């Protein structure tokens, strides 16, 4: 017997949730993976400070997941939270796509809080939507399927967006160095990440390159998240069940 029963994947809610999970995985893991790099390289913070600066996104994620869980348990409606979460992910990623190396840190915190809030509303409730649809005996396989495809999407997102990030930084840094009449080595403009050891003028060029490249990553993530929104809109809502088909 297959580890993932094919009849589960063929169900409308599960299939659409898988599509949404892949898109969310690409957008979430692919974009937030480079957020710490943005804080350290583009903004000059230490690794510890960069980790602390991620707290607004974690707080948003916590508030979204816990708050929506309480409301769904009370009213039995969950699709509205999927839609709201996807819209917030698109909005948060889109706002983060306007960042550069000089954006006010308060605005950055607001942007990633919105992104985290959307993720909190969306990720867990996609699993809930599937669990509420399939038979109780299939809940384990269905839940694992959503988590698996979300992880696959994340792996693809990190790989693809990482390549975009590397290419964008190299190109922008090289253009900046040439504009400043600074020779560029044949190895490329992004060989060294030790920004602190560079002259002040070169530091500014690299920080600007990383800031702009990170914004590009979030812009791509926002576009990919639209796929998740379409999938969520097509999911048919079923009231949260109160009984078990054992």
Helices and strands as residue ranges (DSSP letters): H 6-9, H 12-32, H 35-37, I 38-42, H 47-53, H 55-75, H 79-96, H 105-131, G 136-138, H 139-179, G 195-197, H 200-234
